[in-house]
């Protein structure tokens, strides 16, 4: 990145196990960007970096509720080159490293993938909502925006696999908060046929076998390691339920409050998906608080989203219609 001096890194926004995100500015235009640096020094990290790059590249910034990728740059020591899907040596090196399970490029060189994305000034959904008073109309609007994003992902063969408020960003540039689903490191681009055509139903039939995600948002079948895109609907149900009732827990790693519903058992907080896996007949108490004013139809919808049987969950397109009606009523 420094060799081209195209971007100036301003400050660190956050970091995880595999990458660091910075606020940056384009030197020539002054435009702000979010830049994610992913270390590609091992087969595991190379595979995660490729998964995120492929997902963002396939979506190509075509939806207002999905974070847009502006550029991907592969840094090898002091050299930097634009990364494209195809037959470039840099791209093939990463693919071969991920597939073979061993580093095939020079072990003495540092490899980083930099993803240059749109910058969201409102931070993540957790911070945005928890720093404000509860707003029922905003909650329903956010539920609709998230449903639109997930529908777009599924229609384009992408299963996110780690939907949670911390992976949803907020843009405030237009005055009205706009959600942007981000962090596609665990996502999966599904192959749905020789013609590459997909619908929400065909993507929902693609079976995935790698258990992954964040525990409090994982569907029962994800814990078993055999699931479809309907796992994203379960995660969305956890988010919507928590958002409407302001249900939070403290994340052990960050020590931050997180929006997320759960089940209490023997004084412990148990993820809903894990609890349902252990007891499929368990009836979730929705709403948790008797003073919560949640419309009966919304309660029924959340219950369907959190069904133990994935086939009983609505599609994201179904959710759009339901939440559009709720937004119209709120206005």
C-alpha positions in Angstrom: 0.0 0.0 0.0 2.8 2.5 0.9 4.6 1.9 -2.4 1.7 3.4 -4.4 0.9 6.0 -1.7 -2.7 5.9 -3.1 -4.3 5.8 0.3 -3.4 7.4 3.6 -4.3 5.3 6.7 -5.8 7.6 9.4 -6.7 5.4 12.3 -7.6 1.9 13.3 -11.3 1.1 13.4 -11.2 -2.4 14.7 -9.4 -5.8 14.6 -10.2 -9.5 14.7 -8.3 -12.8 14.6 -7.4 -12.5 10.9 -7.5 -8.8 10.0 -7.4 -5.1 10.9 -9.7 -2.4 9.6 -8.5 1.2 9.2 -10.2 4.4 8.2 -8.3 5.8 5.2 -8.5 8.6 2.7 -7.8 8.6 -1.1 -4.9 11.0 -1.5 -6.0 12.2 -4.9 -9.7 12.9 -4.1 -9.9 13.1 -0.3 -12.6 10.4 -0.4 -12.9 8.3 2.8 -12.6 4.6 2.7 -12.5 1.6 5.1 -9.4 -0.5 4.4 -9.2 -4.1 5.7 -5.8 -5.7 5.9 -5.9 -9.5 5.8 -2.7 -11.5 6.5 -2.3 -14.3 4.0 0.7 -16.1 5.6 -1.0 -19.5 6.1 -3.4 -21.7 4.1 -6.2 -21.0 6.6 -5.8 -17.2 6.4 -5.4 -17.3 2.6 -8.7 -19.2 2.3 -10.6 -16.8 4.5 -9.1 -13.8 2.6 -10.2 -15.4 -0.7 -13.7 -16.1 0.6 -14.2 -12.5 1.5 -12.7 -11.2 -1.7 -14.8 -13.6 -3.9 -18.0 -12.7 -2.1 -17.5 -9.0 -2.3 -16.3 -9.2 -5.9 -19.4 -11.3 -6.9 -21.7 -8.8 -5.3 -19.9 -5.9 -7.0 -21.5 -3.1 -4.9 -24.9 -3.7 -6.5 -27.1 -3.3 -3.4 -27.5 -0.4 -1.1 -27.5 -2.6 2.0 -24.3 -4.5 1.3 -20.9 -2.8 1.8 -19.2 -2.0 -1.6 -15.7 -3.2 -2.5 -13.8 -0.5 -4.4 -10.5 -2.3 -4.9 -8.5 -5.3 -3.7 -4.7 -5.0 -3.5 -2.2 -7.8 -2.8 0.9 -6.6 -1.0 4.1 -8.7 -1.3 6.7 -7.1 0.9 7.0 -3.6 -0.6 5.3 -4.5 -3.9 1.6 -3.9 -4.4 -0.7 -5.0 -7.3 -4.4 -4.9 -8.0 -6.0 -8.4 -7.4 -8.5 -9.7 -9.9 -10.2 -13.1 -10.1 -8.6 -15.0 -13.0 -5.2 -16.1 -14.0 -2.9 -13.6 -12.4 0.1 -15.1 -10.6 -0.8 -13.4 -7.3 -4.4 -14.7 -7.4 -3.3 -18.3 -8.4 -0.7 -18.3 -5.6 -3.4 -17.6 -3.0 -5.8 -20.2 -4.5 -3.1 -22.9 -4.7 -2.1 -22.2 -1.1 -5.7 -22.5 0.1 -6.3 -25.7 -1.9 -3.1 -27.5 -1.1 -3.1 -26.6 2.5 0.6 -25.4 2.3 2.2 -22.1 1.5 3.4 -22.3 -2.1 4.8 -18.8 -2.4 8.1 -17.5 -0.9 8.0 -18.1 2.9 10.4 -15.2 3.4 7.9 -12.7 2.0 5.0 -11.1 3.8 1.6 -11.4 2.0 -1.3 -9.1 2.8 -4.6 -8.7 1.0 -6.0 -5.1 1.4 -9.7 -4.7 0.7 -10.7 -1.1 0.0 -14.4 -0.6 0.8 -16.9 2.2 1.4 -16.6 4.0 4.7 -19.5 3.9 7.1 -19.4 6.8 9.6 -22.0 5.4 12.0 -20.0 2.5 13.2 -21.6 -0.9 13.7 -25.2 -1.6 14.4 -24.5 -2.5 18.0 -22.9 0.9 18.9 -25.5 2.8 16.8 -28.6 1.4 18.5 -27.2 1.0 22.0 -26.1 4.6 22.1 -29.7 5.8 21.4 -33.1 5.5 23.0 -35.2 2.6 21.7 -37.1 3.7 18.5 -39.7 1.1 17.4 -40.0 2.7 13.9 -36.3 2.6 13.4 -36.1 -1.0 14.5 -38.7 -2.1 12.0 -36.9 -0.1 9.3 -33.6 -1.8 10.2 -35.3 -5.2 10.0 -36.6 -4.4 6.5 -33.1 -3.2 5.4 -31.5 -6.4 6.8 -34.1 -8.5 5.0 -33.4 -6.7 1.8 -29.6 -7.4 2.2 -30.0 -11.1 3.0 -32.5 -11.6 0.1 -29.9 -10.0 -2.3 -27.1 -12.2 -0.9 -29.2 -15.4 -1.3 -30.4 -14.4 -4.8 -26.7 -14.0 -5.7 -25.6 -17.4 -4.3 -23.9 -16.0 -1.2 -24.5 -17.4 2.3 -23.1 -15.0 4.9 -22.7 -17.5 7.7 -21.8 -14.9 10.3 -24.7 -12.4 10.5 -24.6 -10.4 13.7 -25.0 -6.7 14.6 -21.2 -6.3 14.9 -21.0 -7.2 11.2 -23.5 -4.7 10.1 -22.3 -1.1 9.5 -24.3 2.1 9.5 -23.9 4.9 7.0 -25.3 8.3 7.8 -24.1 10.4 4.9 -27.6 10.9 3.5 -29.1 11.8 6.9 -31.1 8.7 7.1 -29.2 5.7 8.6 -28.5 3.0 6.0 -27.4 -0.5 7.0 -24.6 -2.2 5.2 -23.9 -5.9 5.8 -20.2 -6.4 5.9 -17.4 -8.9 7.0 -17.7 -11.7 4.5 -14.7 -13.7 5.8 -16.9 -16.7 6.6 -19.2 -16.4 3.7 -19.7 -19.0 1.0 -20.4 -18.4 -2.7 -22.5 -21.4 -3.7 -22.6 -23.1 -7.0 -26.2 -23.7 -8.0 -26.1 -25.2 -11.5 -24.4 -25.2 -14.8 -26.1 -22.0 -15.9 -25.2 -20.1 -12.7 -28.8 -19.0 -12.2 -30.1 -18.8 -8.7 -33.2 -18.0 -6.7 -33.6 -17.8 -3.0 -35.0 -21.3 -3.1 -32.1 -22.9 -5.0 -29.5 -21.2 -2.9 -31.4 -22.5 0.2 -30.9 -26.0 -1.1 -27.1 -25.8 -1.2 -25.8 -27.8 1.8 -22.8 -26.5 3.7 -20.8 -28.7 6.1 -18.4 -26.3 7.9 -19.7 -25.3 11.3 -18.8 -21.6 11.7 -20.2 -18.3 12.9 -20.7 -16.6 16.2 -22.3 -18.9 18.9 -25.2 -16.6 19.9 -26.5 -16.3 16.3 -25.9 -19.9 15.1 -28.9 -22.0 14.1 -29.3 -25.5 15.6 -28.2 -27.2 12.4 -25.0 -25.1 12.2 -24.0 -26.6 15.6 -24.3 -30.0 13.9 -22.3 -28.9 10.8 -25.0 -29.5 8.2 -27.0 -26.5 7.0 -28.2 -24.3 4.2 -28.8 -20.5 3.7 -31.7 -20.8 6.0 -29.1 -20.5 8.8 -28.9 -16.8 7.8 -32.6 -16.4 8.4 -32.2 -17.9 11.9 -29.4 -15.4 12.7 -31.6 -12.6 11.4 -34.4 -13.8 13.7 -32.0 -13.5 16.7 -31.0 -10.0 15.7 -34.6 -8.8 15.1 -35.8 -10.2 18.4 -32.9 -8.7 20.3 -33.3 -5.3 18.6 -37.1 -5.1 19.3 -36.6 -5.9 23.0 -33.1 -4.5 23.6 -31.8 -7.9 24.7 -28.0 -7.7 25.2 -25.2 -9.8 26.5 -21.5 -9.0 27.3 -19.1 -10.4 24.8 -16.3 -12.2 26.6 -13.5 -11.2 24.2 -14.3 -7.5 23.6 -16.1 -6.9 27.0 -18.7 -5.0 25.0 -22.5 -5.2 25.1 -23.9 -7.0 22.1 -27.4 -7.2 20.8 -28.4 -10.8 20.9 -31.2 -13.0 22.3 -30.4 -16.1 24.4 -31.9 -18.7 26.8 -31.1 -18.7 30.5 -30.3 -22.1 32.0 -28.9 -22.8 35.5 -27.7 -19.2 35.7 -25.9 -19.4 32.3 -26.6 -17.7 29.0 -27.1 -20.3 26.4 -27.3 -19.5 22.7 -30.8 -20.1 21.3 -29.6 -22.4 18.6 -27.7 -24.6 21.0 -30.7 -24.7 23.4 -33.0 -25.7 20.6 -30.6 -28.4 19.4 -30.6 -30.0 22.9 -34.4 -29.5 23.3 -36.2 -29.1 19.9 -39.6 -29.0 21.7 -38.6 -26.0 23.8 -41.0 -23.0 23.4 -39.2 -19.7 23.2 -40.7 -16.9 25.4 -41.3 -14.1 22.9 -41.5 -11.4 24.1 -39.3 -12.0 27.1 -40.6 -8.9 28.8 -44.4 -8.5 29.4 -44.0 -4.8 29.0 -42.6 -5.1 25.5 -45.0 -3.9 22.9 -44.4 -6.2 20.0 -47.2 -6.8 17.5 -48.6 -10.4 17.6 -47.9 -10.8 13.9 -44.2 -9.9 14.4 -43.9 -12.3 17.3 -45.3 -15.1 15.1 -42.8 -14.1 12.4 -39.8 -14.2 14.7 -41.0 -17.7 15.9 -41.0 -18.9 12.3 -37.5 -17.4 11.7 -36.3 -19.3 14.7 -38.0 -22.6 13.8 -35.9 -25.7 14.6 -36.8 -27.1 11.1 -35.0 -24.8 8.6 -37.7 -25.6 6.0 -40.3 -23.9 8.2 -38.4 -20.6 8.2 -39.5 -17.9 5.7 -37.2 -16.8 2.9 -35.7 -13.4 3.0 -38.0 -12.3 0.2 -41.0 -13.3 2.4 -39.5 -11.2 5.2 -39.3 -8.1 3.0 -43.1 -8.2 2.3 -43.8 -8.6 6.1 -41.6 -5.8 7.2 -42.7 -3.5 4.4 -46.2 -3.7 5.9 -44.9 -3.0 9.4 -42.9 0.0 8.1 -46.0 1.3 6.3 -48.0 1.0 9.6 -45.3 2.8 11.5 -45.4 5.7 9.1 
